[in-house]
């Protein structure tokens, strides 16, 4: 009787997981689809002026692969780049000037903001400094892009055309992250998959919805909107600045859009598991607002949705409980099917799809580790700068 009761409990839990997956499949904004790309756009009659702001701290390793792509932008209007060297110790600023001398292209300005005051992350302080310099040119748009992002030659032109055509105050592209090492293949596509699950792209672009998010590596923002929303001052305490930026713009009545990029790529490598672990755990608990109850609920939710299906299959087969095995298998199958489009987008082998529970377990551990580091008072470290305040954790970039 005890064994039967235990198996029955597993079967009911597996049924709950299957129900959750059916809801996610049909009711969570079709988050699993990867067809939300740059929206319809037409060539504007007049190309507005744009200033590109690039915060950079110790980025000498990636600048040769990214900065030339910005310098080479084929943009019909006036465009200018402001690279803000945030206290680098590896010669980032001088390398940027050398790349500009070597490649030519758009005008490049390199400046430094000094150390950020209390309450500011280094990246946002650098962005603020860059926007301040850019405003002297009175641009109509600002392109906020990270130092590790490589753009196709027509990237700026297509972003501006999309913003103009759709009447968007902010257009953001989720850059395609690097997937070369084994750990990158296992973790990176899932990172974007989980992000889309939390912030379904289709809902972000609809007026009247509360869902708001952006991808900090590539955000085209109306300069007028930036002033109205007080960007970045209004979000200087935000832990995850790209989502906070989108919320500030949308909360003020702005129209935003976020989708997957086709030719905007991150060149930053994360070859080892510990590199990816640091990237995720740095802000995972901040995403939960440093709330133990939200942490508990998240861990339980991850376990129910991602870990229960394969465990139910194993338990059902071991106990010759067909119902448990079938229900768990169906939940696992739906999970696998929703992950396939993201793997195709990243041009990865489909045999990785059934391994999503393992990857989700890694993310669960990263989230718990993020909370442990928070309560140990270690704060978050990013490129030699440590942040101890909960509202001053650095975002990636």
C-alpha positions as CSV (number, residue, x, y, z in Angstrom):
1,X,0.0,0.0,0.0
2,X,2.9,2.4,0.9
3,X,4.6,1.8,-2.4
4,X,1.3,2.2,-4.3
5,X,0.6,5.5,-2.5
6,X,4.1,6.8,-3.3
7,X,3.8,6.0,-7.0
8,X,0.3,7.5,-7.0
9,X,1.7,10.7,-5.6
10,X,4.4,10.8,-8.3
11,X,1.7,10.3,-10.9
12,X,-0.3,13.2,-9.6
13,X,2.8,15.4,-9.5
14,X,3.6,14.4,-13.1
15,X,0.1,15.3,-14.1
16,X,0.6,18.7,-12.5
17,X,3.7,19.1,-14.5
18,X,2.0,18.1,-17.7
19,X,-0.8,20.6,-17.0
20,X,1.8,23.3,-16.4
21,X,3.4,22.5,-19.8
22,X,0.1,22.6,-21.6
23,X,-0.5,26.0,-20.1
24,X,2.9,27.2,-21.1
25,X,2.5,25.8,-24.6
26,X,-0.8,27.6,-25.3
27,X,-1.2,30.5,-22.9
28,X,2.3,32.1,-22.3
29,X,2.4,34.2,-25.4
30,X,3.8,31.4,-27.5
31,X,7.1,32.2,-26.0
32,X,8.7,29.1,-27.6
33,X,8.3,30.4,-31.1
34,X,11.4,32.2,-32.6
35,X,9.7,34.1,-35.4
36,X,9.6,37.4,-33.6
37,X,12.1,39.2,-35.7
38,X,12.6,42.9,-36.6
39,X,9.1,44.1,-37.6
40,X,8.0,45.4,-41.0
41,X,9.9,48.6,-42.0
42,X,10.1,51.0,-44.8
43,X,12.8,53.5,-45.7
44,X,12.0,56.9,-44.0
45,X,11.8,60.1,-46.1
46,X,14.5,61.6,-43.8
47,X,17.1,59.6,-41.8
48,X,17.2,60.9,-38.2
49,X,20.5,61.5,-36.4
50,X,21.8,58.8,-34.1
51,X,24.4,58.7,-31.4
52,X,25.7,55.3,-30.4
53,X,26.7,54.9,-26.7
54,X,29.0,52.0,-25.8
55,X,29.9,51.5,-22.1
56,X,33.2,49.5,-21.9
57,X,35.2,48.2,-19.0
58,X,38.3,46.0,-19.7
59,X,37.0,45.1,-23.2
60,X,40.3,44.9,-25.1
61,X,39.8,41.2,-25.8
62,X,36.5,41.7,-27.6
63,X,36.7,45.2,-29.2
64,X,38.6,44.0,-32.3
65,X,35.7,41.8,-33.2
66,X,32.9,44.3,-32.3
67,X,33.9,47.9,-32.7
68,X,34.9,47.8,-36.4
69,X,31.3,46.6,-37.1
70,X,30.0,49.8,-35.5
71,X,32.5,52.0,-37.3
72,X,31.4,50.4,-40.6
73,X,27.7,51.1,-40.2
74,X,26.1,51.9,-43.6
75,X,23.8,54.6,-42.3
76,X,22.4,57.3,-44.6
77,X,21.9,59.9,-41.9
78,X,24.4,61.4,-39.3
79,X,25.7,58.9,-36.8
80,X,28.4,59.1,-34.2
81,X,29.9,56.7,-31.6
82,X,30.6,57.5,-28.0
83,X,32.7,54.8,-26.3
84,X,32.8,55.3,-22.6
85,X,35.9,53.7,-21.0
86,X,34.7,52.8,-17.5
87,X,38.0,52.7,-15.7
88,X,39.6,50.0,-17.8
89,X,43.0,48.6,-16.9
90,X,43.7,46.8,-20.2
91,X,44.0,49.8,-22.6
92,X,40.4,49.6,-23.8
93,X,40.2,53.3,-24.6
94,X,43.5,53.5,-26.5
95,X,42.7,50.3,-28.4
96,X,39.3,51.8,-29.5
97,X,41.1,54.9,-30.8
98,X,43.6,52.7,-32.7
99,X,40.8,50.6,-34.3
100,X,39.1,53.9,-35.4
101,X,42.3,55.1,-37.0
102,X,42.8,51.7,-38.7
103,X,39.3,51.2,-39.9
104,X,37.9,54.7,-40.4
105,X,34.1,54.9,-40.7
106,X,31.8,56.6,-38.3
107,X,33.3,59.3,-36.0
108,X,34.4,57.8,-32.7
109,X,34.7,59.7,-29.4
110,X,36.3,58.0,-26.4
111,X,35.8,59.4,-22.9
112,X,35.8,58.3,-19.3
113,X,33.2,59.1,-16.6
114,X,35.4,58.5,-13.5
115,X,34.3,56.2,-10.6
116,X,30.5,55.9,-10.2
117,X,29.0,57.5,-7.1
118,X,27.1,55.5,-4.5
119,X,23.9,54.0,-5.8
120,X,25.1,53.7,-9.4
121,X,26.4,50.6,-11.3
122,X,29.5,51.3,-13.3
123,X,27.7,50.4,-16.6
124,X,24.8,52.8,-16.0
125,X,27.1,55.6,-14.8
126,X,29.0,55.1,-18.1
127,X,25.8,55.1,-20.1
128,X,24.7,58.3,-18.3
129,X,28.0,60.0,-19.2
130,X,27.7,58.9,-22.8
131,X,24.2,60.1,-23.2
132,X,25.2,63.4,-21.7
133,X,28.0,63.8,-24.3
134,X,25.6,62.7,-27.0
135,X,23.0,65.3,-26.1
136,X,25.4,68.0,-27.3
137,X,24.8,66.7,-30.8
138,X,21.0,66.8,-30.3
139,X,20.3,63.3,-31.7
140,X,16.9,62.0,-32.4
141,X,17.8,58.4,-31.4
142,X,20.3,56.8,-29.1
143,X,21.7,53.3,-29.8
144,X,22.8,51.7,-26.5
145,X,24.9,48.7,-27.3
146,X,27.5,46.7,-25.3
147,X,31.1,46.5,-26.2
148,X,30.9,42.8,-27.1
149,X,28.1,43.2,-29.7
150,X,29.0,42.9,-33.4
151,X,26.5,44.5,-35.8
152,X,25.9,43.8,-39.5
153,X,26.6,46.8,-41.7
154,X,22.9,47.6,-42.1
155,X,22.0,47.1,-38.4
156,X,21.6,50.7,-37.4
157,X,19.7,51.5,-40.6
158,X,17.2,48.6,-40.1
159,X,16.7,49.5,-36.4
160,X,15.9,53.1,-37.2
161,X,13.6,52.1,-40.1
162,X,11.7,49.7,-37.8
163,X,11.3,52.3,-35.1
164,X,10.1,54.9,-37.6
165,X,7.7,52.6,-39.4
166,X,6.2,51.0,-36.3
167,X,6.1,54.2,-34.2
168,X,8.3,52.5,-31.5
169,X,9.9,54.5,-28.7
170,X,12.4,51.7,-28.1
171,X,13.4,48.8,-30.4
172,X,15.6,46.1,-28.9
173,X,17.2,43.0,-30.3
174,X,18.3,40.0,-28.3
175,X,21.8,39.5,-29.8
176,X,22.7,36.0,-30.8
177,X,25.1,34.8,-28.1
178,X,28.1,32.7,-28.8
179,X,27.7,28.9,-28.8
180,X,30.9,27.1,-29.5
181,X,32.0,25.3,-26.4
182,X,30.1,22.3,-24.9
183,X,28.9,24.3,-22.0
184,X,27.8,27.2,-24.2
185,X,25.8,24.8,-26.3
186,X,24.1,23.4,-23.2
187,X,23.4,26.7,-21.3
188,X,23.2,29.6,-23.8
189,X,20.2,28.6,-25.9
190,X,18.3,27.8,-22.6
191,X,19.2,31.2,-21.2
192,X,17.3,32.9,-24.1
193,X,14.6,30.3,-23.9
194,X,14.0,31.0,-20.2
195,X,14.1,34.8,-20.8
196,X,11.4,34.5,-23.4
197,X,9.4,32.3,-21.1
198,X,9.5,35.1,-18.4
199,X,9.0,37.9,-20.9
200,X,7.1,36.6,-24.0
201,X,8.2,38.8,-26.9
202,X,4.8,38.9,-28.5
203,X,3.3,40.6,-25.4
204,X,6.1,43.1,-25.1
205,X,5.4,44.7,-28.4
206,X,1.6,45.0,-27.7
207,X,0.2,48.2,-26.4
208,X,-1.9,47.8,-23.2
209,X,0.1,44.8,-21.9
210,X,2.2,45.0,-18.7
211,X,5.0,42.8,-20.0
212,X,8.1,44.9,-20.6
213,X,11.7,43.8,-21.3
214,X,14.7,44.7,-23.5
215,X,18.0,43.2,-24.3
216,X,20.7,45.6,-23.0
217,X,23.2,44.7,-25.7
218,X,21.2,46.4,-28.4
219,X,18.5,49.1,-27.6
220,X,17.6,51.8,-30.0
221,X,15.9,54.5,-27.9
222,X,14.2,57.7,-28.9
223,X,16.2,60.6,-27.3
224,X,12.9,62.4,-26.5
225,X,11.7,59.2,-24.7
226,X,15.0,58.9,-22.8
227,X,14.4,62.5,-21.4
228,X,10.8,61.8,-20.6
229,X,11.5,58.5,-18.8
230,X,14.7,59.9,-17.1
231,X,16.9,57.2,-18.6
232,X,19.2,56.2,-17.0
233,X,18.8,58.2,-13.8
234,X,15.4,56.7,-13.1
235,X,16.9,53.1,-13.2
236,X,20.2,53.8,-11.5
237,X,19.2,51.5,-8.6
238,X,17.8,48.8,-10.9
239,X,19.5,45.4,-10.7
240,X,18.7,44.3,-14.3
241,X,18.9,47.6,-16.2
242,X,17.6,46.4,-19.6
243,X,14.3,45.2,-18.1
244,X,14.1,48.3,-15.9
245,X,14.7,50.5,-18.9
246,X,11.8,48.8,-20.8
247,X,9.5,49.1,-17.8
248,X,10.3,52.8,-17.4
249,X,9.6,53.5,-21.1
250,X,6.4,51.4,-21.3
251,X,5.2,52.6,-17.9
252,X,5.3,56.1,-19.2
253,X,3.1,55.2,-22.2
254,X,5.9,54.4,-24.6
255,X,5.7,51.8,-27.3
256,X,8.5,49.2,-27.1
257,X,9.5,46.1,-29.1
258,X,11.8,43.2,-28.5
259,X,12.7,40.3,-30.7
260,X,15.5,37.9,-31.7
261,X,18.4,39.3,-33.8
262,X,19.4,37.9,-37.1
263,X,22.7,39.6,-37.7
264,X,23.5,41.2,-34.3
265,X,25.9,38.8,-32.4
266,X,27.7,38.8,-29.0
267,X,31.4,37.9,-29.4
268,X,32.0,37.4,-25.7
269,X,33.1,33.8,-25.0
270,X,31.9,31.7,-22.0
271,X,34.0,28.6,-22.6
272,X,33.8,27.1,-19.1
273,X,30.8,26.3,-16.9
274,X,32.1,28.6,-14.2
275,X,32.0,31.5,-16.7
276,X,28.4,30.9,-17.4
277,X,27.7,30.2,-13.8
278,X,29.0,33.6,-12.8
279,X,27.0,35.3,-15.6
280,X,23.7,33.8,-14.4
281,X,24.3,33.8,-10.6
282,X,25.4,37.4,-10.6
283,X,21.8,38.7,-11.0
284,X,19.6,35.6,-10.5
285,X,18.5,36.4,-7.0
286,X,18.1,40.1,-7.9
287,X,15.6,39.0,-10.5
288,X,13.6,37.5,-7.5
289,X,13.9,40.9,-5.7
290,X,16.1,39.2,-3.0
291,X,12.9,37.6,-1.6
292,X,13.2,34.2,0.1
293,X,9.6,33.4,-0.6
294,X,10.1,34.1,-4.3
295,X,13.2,32.0,-4.2
296,X,11.4,29.1,-2.6
297,X,8.6,29.3,-5.2
298,X,11.0,29.5,-8.1
299,X,12.9,26.5,-6.9
300,X,9.7,24.5,-6.4
301,X,8.4,25.7,-9.8
302,X,11.6,24.7,-11.6
303,X,11.5,21.3,-10.0
304,X,7.9,20.7,-10.9
305,X,8.1,21.9,-14.5
306,X,11.5,20.7,-15.5
307,X,12.7,17.9,-13.2
308,X,9.5,16.0,-12.4
309,X,8.9,14.7,-16.0
310,X,12.1,12.7,-16.4
311,X,12.0,11.6,-12.7
312,X,8.4,10.4,-13.3
313,X,9.5,8.4,-16.3
314,X,12.2,6.7,-14.4
315,X,10.0,6.1,-11.3
316,X,7.2,4.8,-13.5
317,X,9.4,2.4,-15.4
318,X,11.1,1.2,-12.2
319,X,7.7,0.6,-10.5
320,X,6.0,-0.7,-13.6
321,X,3.5,2.1,-13.3
322,X,2.5,2.8,-16.8
323,X,0.4,5.8,-16.0
324,X,3.2,7.6,-14.2
325,X,5.7,6.9,-17.0
326,X,3.3,7.9,-19.8
327,X,2.2,11.2,-18.1
328,X,5.8,12.1,-17.2
329,X,6.8,11.2,-20.8
330,X,4.2,13.4,-22.3
331,X,5.3,16.3,-20.1
332,X,8.9,15.7,-21.1
333,X,7.8,15.5,-24.8
334,X,6.0,18.9,-24.7
335,X,9.0,20.4,-22.9
336,X,11.4,19.0,-25.6
337,X,9.2,20.2,-28.4
338,X,9.0,23.8,-27.1
339,X,12.8,23.9,-26.9
340,X,13.4,22.7,-30.5
341,X,12.8,26.1,-32.2
342,X,15.4,27.8,-30.0
343,X,18.0,25.1,-30.8
344,X,17.2,25.6,-34.5
345,X,17.6,29.4,-34.1
346,X,21.1,28.7,-32.6
347,X,21.9,26.1,-35.2
348,X,22.4,23.4,-32.6
349,X,21.8,19.7,-32.8
350,X,18.3,18.6,-31.8
351,X,19.6,15.9,-29.5
352,X,20.2,18.7,-27.0
353,X,16.5,19.2,-26.6
354,X,15.8,16.3,-24.2
355,X,18.6,17.5,-22.0
356,X,16.7,20.6,-21.0
357,X,15.9,19.2,-17.6
358,X,19.6,18.9,-16.9
359,X,20.2,22.5,-18.0
360,X,17.3,23.6,-15.9
361,X,18.8,21.9,-12.9
362,X,22.0,23.9,-13.4
363,X,20.0,27.1,-13.5
364,X,18.2,26.0,-10.3
365,X,21.6,25.6,-8.6
366,X,22.9,28.9,-10.0
367,X,19.8,30.7,-8.6
368,X,20.3,29.1,-5.2
369,X,24.0,30.0,-5.3
370,X,23.1,33.6,-6.1
371,X,21.0,33.8,-3.0
372,X,23.7,32.1,-0.9
373,X,26.3,34.7,-2.1
374,X,23.8,37.5,-1.3
375,X,23.3,36.4,2.3
376,X,27.0,35.9,2.8
377,X,27.4,39.6,2.0
378,X,29.8,39.1,-0.8
379,X,27.8,41.1,-3.2
380,X,28.4,40.8,-6.9
381,X,31.8,41.2,-8.6
382,X,32.2,42.3,-12.2
383,X,35.5,43.0,-13.8
384,X,37.3,43.9,-10.6
385,X,34.5,46.0,-9.1
386,X,32.4,44.6,-6.2
387,X,28.8,45.7,-5.5
388,X,27.4,44.9,-2.1
389,X,24.1,46.8,-2.2
390,X,21.1,44.7,-3.4
391,X,20.1,47.5,-5.7
392,X,23.5,47.9,-7.3
393,X,24.3,44.6,-8.8
394,X,26.1,45.0,-12.2
395,X,24.3,43.8,-15.3
396,X,26.2,41.9,-17.9
397,X,28.1,44.0,-20.4
